[in-house]
Amino acid sequence: MKFRPLSIDGAWEITPVQHGDPRGLFLEWYRFDQLAAEVGHPLELAQANLSVSAPGVVRGIHFADVPPGQAKYVTCVRGAVLDVVVDVRIGSPTFGQWEGVRLDDADRRAVYLSEGLGHGFCALAEDATLTYLCSTTYNPEREHAVHPLDPRLAIDWPSDAPVVSARDGAAPGLEEATRAGLLPDYENCVRYIESLRSKVTN
């Protein structure tokens, strides 16, 4: 596997090695040891999700309170999406910035995002299917959203008419979420991740 840190601290693009022959192909799409070596601690697997989306569907931007937050390891097993990581951590040097990675069933890349980061995607193909490995289980009381079409974020979604859920459409913009105290604190996120790393060395 090849790991490429994204421009937002705490996020990586992972490209697997594919082995093909006339029968088909094989690849390792997740390796806990290689991810732990790159991130500094293992990803504790608590839940696995799968979503199927029509072209133009935008899901996100979702994040969870830290601690414990929710780290995610995301890959596309059918079709293609633009996967987007958004820095919603108050006090981060890249607060309010985003980076997109194309995930598809050809290159079969994945994205890892650590606790405190926002996540969303736009489906680029029919029945675009994503799988997520998550570090914590779903907790609606601790999970939040920022409006994916917020002009402050200015995400360049590859759709002329993005389709969002009622929940995401009613989500606050970044500035409103900041005023409401919904966003994670960058220093708290750093301390929490350092605590996960310290468990490895102790």
Disulfide bonds with the S-S distance in Angstrom:
none
